[in-house]
Amino acid sequence: MPHIRPLPRLSVDQQVHIQDPTSRCWDKVGVVMGYGRTRDIDIRLPRGRVYWRNCHFIRLIPSSPGDSP
């Protein structure tokens, strides 16, 4: 059985970076909308497009200290 690294669970409405599969750049930003059955996450981009991505290709955008109320 291959080793699977446990990844932190993202909550709905968190902003994340998405890696472009062609250029491998982390150039898209979206919001977590939900989860699939395995390691895939539903992400909505600002223009309304929805992507399903494996959590390996998603990174959490760190929140700055001034963002919390």
C-alpha positions in Angstrom: 0.0 0.0 0.0 1.5 3.4 -1.0 2.1 6.0 1.7 -0.5 8.7 1.8 0.4 11.9 3.6 -2.4 13.2 5.8 -3.4 16.7 4.7 -5.1 19.3 6.8 -8.9 19.4 6.1 -9.9 22.7 4.6 -13.1 24.3 5.7 -15.8 25.6 3.3 -15.3 29.2 2.3 -11.5 29.2 2.8 -9.5 30.8 0.1 -6.9 28.6 -1.7 -4.3 28.7 -4.5 -4.8 26.2 -7.3 -2.0 24.8 -9.4 -2.4 25.0 -13.1 -1.8 21.4 -14.5 -0.1 22.6 -17.7 2.2 25.4 -16.5 2.5 24.1 -12.9 2.1 27.7 -11.7 0.0 28.4 -8.6 -1.8 31.2 -10.4 -5.5 30.6 -9.7 -7.3 31.6 -6.5 -10.6 30.1 -5.4 -12.9 29.3 -2.5 -13.5 25.8 -1.2 -17.2 24.9 -1.8 -17.2 21.2 -0.7 -15.6 17.8 -0.8 -15.9 14.7 -2.9 -15.7 11.1 -1.7 -11.9 10.9 -1.8 -9.2 13.6 -1.9 -11.0 15.9 -4.4 -12.2 19.3 -3.5 -14.8 21.5 -5.2 -13.4 25.0 -5.8 -15.2 28.1 -7.1 -13.2 30.8 -8.9 -14.1 34.5 -8.7 -15.7 34.5 -12.1 -18.0 31.6 -11.1 -16.2 28.7 -12.8 -16.1 25.5 -10.7 -13.1 23.1 -10.6 -12.7 19.7 -9.0 -9.1 19.3 -7.9 -7.2 16.7 -5.9 -6.1 18.2 -2.6 -2.4 17.7 -3.7 -2.9 20.6 -6.2 -4.4 23.0 -3.7 -2.7 25.2 -1.1 -4.3 27.2 1.7 -3.7 30.9 1.4 -2.4 32.0 4.8 -4.5 34.5 6.5 -2.9 37.7 7.7 -3.3 38.8 11.3 -5.5 41.8 10.3 -8.1 39.5 8.6 -9.6 38.2 11.9 -12.4 40.2 13.5 
